[in-house]
Amino acid sequence: MADISTYPGLRHLRGAPTVHIRHIRKGKVVHEGTGLSFWFRPRTAVLSEVPVDDRELPMLFHARTSDYQDVTVQLTTTYRCTDPATATARIDFSIDPDTGTWRQDPLSQIANTLTESTQQHALKILGTLDLETAIKSGVEKVKEAVKANLTAAHIGLEIIDVRVVAIRPDADMEKALQTTIREKVQQEADKATYERRAIAVERERAISENELQNQIELAKREELLVVQRGANALKQAEDHARASRIADDAKAEGIRKLAEAEAAGEKARLDAYREIPQETLFALAAKELAGNLPEIGSITITPDVIQPILQRLAR
């Protein structure tokens, strides 16, 4: 909105750096440009004010996919007036010379023109996509299609940028899709849980098999140890028996040799006694007997006892 000061018969307009002012008097352009400040007569002046700054136009409209599903498109277009002369020739940007306000609503006319053109390009591309594709990759496809085809040069505007914020199905379909995706995610989560459990069971089985293998190996080693101990004990017993047998044989041989020696001595003694007279043998026998008799305190000799002895001595 231009800043216009009122004076008797005159007006003073002060523009802004982002507003293009066009002053026509008697069909000729008197002043034109941004940031202008000038005097004019209200009865003969035709003034136009065109904003030349960047402007954003948010849009929200419905479209239908190839599988007949309704989606809502949220989109923002950024534009700027680069040709004010063309814009003022195609759209009414005239302002009241007394108040500085637009006589019409040019921005609404621009918004309607851009919205309809944008919808046309968006509907065209969405009509070739099914619902799932439109939700997954439709944002980028719609953006590229609109940005490549949308133009407003015929009204003096330049499209600076196009941003597609979202493409969403209706509430019921979105809820159904969320349920489906939620179930799928839950199934994936359950699958991951089952896989983790399976891995854990497999690891436990491997650990159990390893422990069992270790026990089997230990049992085999214990069996070998028992066998080795038995062999060692058997060898020790055999060695001990062999040593005992050798000792017994040696002992028996010694006893035999001692018996032989004693027998030989006894034989030699008997041979010696064979050559001694009988009387001498009796005397020796009596001496031997006396040496082996127990101690006798007193002895009584009767004639019946001594008579046979004397008879033998007499012989």
Secondary structure, DSSP 8 states (H G I E B T S, - for coil): --EEEEETTEEEEE--TTEEEEEEETTEEEEEEES-EEEE-TTTEEEEEEE-S-EEEEEEEEEE-TTS-EEEEEEEEEEEES-HHHHHHHS--BB-TTT--BSS-HHHHHHHHHHHHHHHHHHHHHTTS-HHHHHHHHHHHHHHHHHHH---GGGTEEEEEEEEEEEEE-HHHHHHHHHHHHHHHHHHHHHHHHHHHHHHHHHHHHHHHHHHHHHHHHHHHHHHHHHHHHHHHHHHHHHHHHHHHHHHHHHHHHHHHHHHHHHHHHHHHHHHHHTS-HHHHHHHHHHHHHHHS---S-----HHHHHHHHHHHH-
